[in-house]
């Protein structure tokens, strides 16, 4: 078995673990810092909205030897606005200039033809009205709001309202970071960006639900035992699915990284940046929030319940009275409390190791047959 696979198996069995819940204040602080940075970037720089959202003109030239940088200079000189120029596969150029009307578009087309030394008829001009862009933006916000409401309702029914709240916070966390990165980097926001954003929300939710499902299963009848608090089991749920989350995230990020860094950066296919950046940032943020935000927040909310407070008090009292040998046995997963009901071992799914016996009788492996 590979080292990573062996690590995943040991994490799943509870043989080793990292205390994610115990360090939750650290993760909360990191998330707050990143979120504040994203909000400041959004407030200071704003989003570079594409022509589909704010309207303008799109000019498509014939095959030309003019470089992208030259075309940007020509377009800025002709229009007085910054232009987004993309080189298409057949050697043509696509020039986008925001905030143009029909009269301005005709004049810019004539000026570009002179600069490019071509017939104006070889340059195609298309206008995009700002009202159409507003409709797209409104539909995107409506779709996002409906998605959030459905997510909360589903999780509240399938799990409980605390998990629904935690998942909603994680989703908002992912959206804020992704949008803030777009503002800081200055990439253009297009309909492709919106598609990528909605895609990563679904991925983030999927990863969160996997952890929640494990947590729900392991906390069944939790108050019938005195070994673990809710936070202990939440921590075990994260550790049990940790390697799986890492594997799925890395596998998902690799092709997206290829689109972003090779396609959009090295090969210069700028249109790929619209969707690949949102996917790359969102997938990474989604994996982070599922592990470090959503589940610790659920544990925080659950530990406020009277039943969970009473359970924690019993668990801590029992641990305070435990001998060093018993503490070591508990750490190894050797649990066999004689004072608890026989079915209490099934109340919570603990470490996957078999319980060690403590004397003759129940649960002791048999020796030679007499």
Secondary structure, 3 states (H helix, E strand, C coil): CCHHHHHHHHHHHCCCCCCCCCCHHHHHHHHHHHHHHHHHHHHHCCCEECHHHHCEEEEECCCCCCCHHHHHHHHHHHHCCCEEEEECCCCCEEEEEECCCHHHHHHHHHHHHHHHCCCHHHCEEEEECHHHHHHHHHHHHHHHHHHHHHHHHHHHHHCCHHHHHHHHHHHHHHHHHHHHHHHHHCCEECHHHHHHHHHHHHHHHHHHHHHHHHHHHHCCCHHHCCCCCHHHHHHHHHHHHHHHHHHHHHHHHHHHHHHHHHHHHHCCCCHHHHHHHHHHHHHHHHHHHHHHHHHHHHHHHHCCCHHHHHHHHHHHHHHHHCCHHHHHHHHHCCCCCCCCCHHHHHCCCCCCCCCCCCCCCCCCCCCCCC
